[in-house]
Amino acid sequence: MVSSYKNPTRIVRKVEEVATAWERIAPAAEFGGMSLADFRAAVAESFTLRTRSAELEVELSANIARRAAADEATNSKLKLVVNSVKGHPTYGENSDLYRAMGYVTSTDRSTGLTRKGAAEEPVLEPAPATL
């Protein structure tokens, strides 16, 4: 079940507020069939999972940074291989190998020049009159 609190940190503040008030005003009393120690033990899993979530977020952030660094190294090697294929006397930038790697060969590349004709203006007909 998803927490009914719109702000998940609110439940932490509320638990702390309730436990503090309970401890100050009625530490020996039982509520809901629980002593204060029982209550703290019952809600401990929520705090443990929050701590674990924070650890995982830090781990994820660090992993994303490591992945970005690894991707930089990978991109450098990729460029080295592709540029080597382009400069290879047997293959070059017009080869099937270069094309199979997902690049457009120089013979397949168009100039990009387009000549656009005059656009025709649409003819607007008047809307029928309403009474």
C-alpha positions in Angstrom: 0.0 0.0 0.0 1.3 3.4 -0.9 1.6 6.0 1.9 -1.5 8.2 2.2 0.8 11.1 3.1 1.3 13.5 0.2 4.7 14.4 1.6 6.5 11.2 2.7 8.8 13.0 5.2 5.7 14.2 7.0 5.1 10.8 8.5 8.7 10.8 10.0 8.0 14.2 11.7 4.6 12.9 12.9 6.0 9.7 14.4 8.7 11.7 16.1 6.2 14.2 17.4 3.9 11.5 18.7 6.7 9.5 20.4 8.2 12.6 22.0 4.8 13.7 23.4 4.1 10.2 24.6 7.5 10.0 26.3 7.2 13.3 28.0 3.6 13.1 29.2 2.6 9.5 29.6 5.7 7.3 29.2 4.2 4.4 31.2 0.8 4.4 29.4 -0.2 2.0 26.7 -2.1 3.1 23.6 -3.4 0.8 20.9 -2.2 -2.2 23.0 1.4 -0.9 22.8 3.9 0.6 25.1 6.1 3.3 23.8 8.9 0.8 23.3 6.5 -1.5 21.4 5.4 1.5 19.2 9.0 2.4 18.4 9.7 -1.2 17.4 6.6 -1.3 15.3 7.5 1.7 13.3 11.3 0.9 13.1 10.9 -0.8 9.7 9.7 2.4 8.1 12.8 4.2 9.3 15.1 1.3 8.3 13.7 1.3 4.8 14.0 5.1 4.5 17.7 4.7 5.5 18.2 2.0 2.9 16.4 4.1 0.3 18.8 7.0 1.0 21.8 4.6 0.7 20.5 3.3 -2.6 19.9 6.8 -4.0 23.5 7.7 -3.2 24.7 4.4 -4.8 22.6 5.1 -7.9 24.0 8.6 -8.2 27.5 7.3 -7.9 26.8 4.6 -10.4 25.4 7.1 -12.9 28.6 9.2 -12.6 30.7 6.1 -13.1 28.6 5.1 -16.2 29.1 8.6 -17.6 32.8 8.3 -17.2 32.8 4.9 -18.8 30.7 6.1 -21.7 33.2 8.9 -22.4 36.0 6.2 -22.7 33.7 4.1 -24.8 32.9 7.0 -27.1 36.6 7.7 -27.5 37.3 4.1 -28.6 34.3 4.1 -30.9 35.5 7.3 -32.6 39.0 5.7 -33.0 37.6 2.6 -34.7 35.2 4.5 -37.0 37.9 7.0 -38.0 40.3 4.1 -38.6 37.8 2.5 -40.9 37.3 5.8 -42.8 41.1 6.2 -43.2 41.8 2.5 -44.0 43.1 2.0 -47.6 41.0 -1.1 -48.2 37.8 0.0 -46.6 37.4 3.8 -46.3 34.3 6.0 -46.0 32.7 4.5 -49.1 32.9 0.9 -47.9 30.2 -1.6 -47.0 31.7 -1.9 -43.6 31.3 1.8 -42.9 27.7 1.6 -44.1 27.0 -1.5 -42.0 28.3 0.4 -39.0 25.4 2.8 -39.4 27.1 5.7 -41.2 26.2 7.3 -44.5 28.9 6.8 -47.1 30.2 9.8 -49.0 28.6 8.5 -52.3 25.3 8.1 -50.6 25.3 11.5 -49.0 23.3 14.1 -50.9 24.3 17.7 -51.1 21.4 18.8 -49.0 20.5 21.4 -51.6 16.8 21.7 -52.2 15.0 23.9 -54.6 11.6 24.7 -53.3 9.0 25.8 -55.8 6.6 28.6 -55.2 4.0 27.6 -52.7 0.4 27.8 -53.9 -1.8 30.0 -51.8 -5.0 28.1 -50.7 -8.2 29.5 -51.9 -10.6 30.3 -49.1 -14.3 30.1 -49.9 -16.7 32.2 -47.9 -18.6 30.5 -45.2 -22.3 30.0 -45.8 -24.4 32.8 -44.3 -26.5 31.9 -41.3 -29.7 33.5 -40.3 
